[in-house]
Amino acid sequence: MNNERLFRDALLAALVEHAAHHFEEAAHYAYVNGLQARTLLTNSARTELSLTVTRPRDGAPCGYRIAALPQRGLVLFEQRFGDQIVRREAPLTSISSSAVEGELAEFFVRATALPIGHVAEHYQHQGAA
């Protein structure tokens, strides 16, 4: 197995362990608030996890994705807000539950004007009661 494949496999494991459930929760929270949202985890030609949300004020697609840059041994964190794109490259070790949750919360507020995190948790507990 080559180094790029090993890197992609390691990224997939980190995404499943630290990020996928946060992306799914954010998509569900968007859905219950009347927004279109979807998540996608791929590990074929590319290894990446993405969340796409339709921005309520103008219908523009917004997205947050974490993708492998295997040739460089780095991870791409990319946020799209309509035509605006914010990118950051970091080592694989930068993926942690708390880091992903924080970045996802910032993305979600900017994309939808809805807070997630402890506010979403409160909402979910209210809905479960």
C-alpha positions, 0 to 999 in steps of 0.5 A, a space after each residue: 500500500 502506498 503512502 497516499 492510500 495510508 494517509 487517506 485511510 487514516 483520514 477516513 478513520 479520523 473523519 468517522 471518529 471525530 467529525 461525521 456525527 457532528 456533520 449529521 447532527 448539523 444536517 438534521 438541525 438544519 432540516 428541522 429548522 426548514 432548511 435543505 441540508 445533506 452530508 456525504 462521506 466518500 472514500 473512492 477517488 477522493 477521501 472527504 466529508 462534506 455538509 451542504 446547506 442551502 442559505 435561507 436568505 438567497 438560496 445559495 449553496 453553502 458547504 463545509 468539507 474536510 478533504 485529503 491532500 494526500 500528495 502533501 500529507 495534509 487535510 483541507 478544511 474548506 468552507 463555501 458561502 455562495 461565491 466566497 471560499 475560505 480554505 485552510 490546510 492543516 496536518 491530520 492531527 488537527 482533526 478532533 471532535 472539539 475542533 470540528 464542532 467549533 468550526 462547524 458551529 462557526 460555519 453554520 451560523 455564517 451560512 444559515 444564521 442559526 446557532 448550533 452547539 449548546 443551543 442546538 443541544 437545548 433544542 434537541 432536548 426540548 424536542 425529545 421531551 
